[in-house]
Amino acid sequence: MARSMFDGSVPEHTEVLNETRGWILVRHAVSGGWHQLKLAAKIAQPKGNYWLAWNGERLAMSSDAKKLNTYHPDVYDWVVDVMTGLE
């Protein structure tokens, strides 16, 4: 059975932080010192959207962050680099 492929979606009223040819990173909100982020794939991936949180020093190790680090470690590092550069 073939694995389903999805591209991501970007919610309205979000701040685009950075993008590459394959991904777009947006800030959805800030709450309690945590930046709520959404990483969306621009091309079809097995998982098209990742919800992440950044506290100014690190990403919260949510299930999405763990999956991103496992399947796309280069993209995980890119997100950390983008967020570190914004601080």
Beta strands, then each sheet from edge to edge (+ up, - down):
strand 1: 15-19
strand 2: 23-31
strand 3: 34-41
strand 4: 49-54
sheet 1: 1+ 2- 3+ 4-
end
